[in-house]
Amino acid sequence: MQNFTPVSALIGGGLIGLGAAVLLLFNGRIAGISGIVGELLRPVRGDWVWRIAFVLGLLAGPVLHQLFAAQPLSITIHAQLPVLVIAGFLVGFGTNLGSGCTSGHGVCGMARLSPRSIVATGIFMTAGVVTVYVVRHVVS
């Protein structure tokens, strides 16, 4: 396994869980990114400030890492723009079909032992494994 970093993965996962717990405890909201961003497109009075702050926090993380990390990440995207656009639409379609995204179901829903979220996360993971296998071993 290349680039396996269990310590940073554990810290990152803990921070994601902590962030989701804080949002639920102090705001009563589930940290599902698709729902948070989706509701920004049709804002409700008094309900958009925390959503903007949440999204800005998500965007600030990688920027701060690149600015302050001892060894900033070098990111290379190998896919062509049409592939990325199609993938984005498929993710949006799947999120709508599954009534939520991997963060809402996988992090928050499973932590609440939601049967729907457990099934959805199993489907997400299976689809991901199959997609990687097909792309790496069948298509190429």
Secondary structure, 3 states (H helix, E strand, C coil): CCCCCHHHHHHHHHHHHHHHHHHHHHHCCCCCHHHHHHHHCCCCCCCCHHHHHHHHHHHHHHHHHHHHCCCCCCCCCCCCHHHHHHHHHHHHHHHHHCCCCHHHHHHHHHHCCCHHHHHHHHHHHHHHHHHHHHHHHHHC
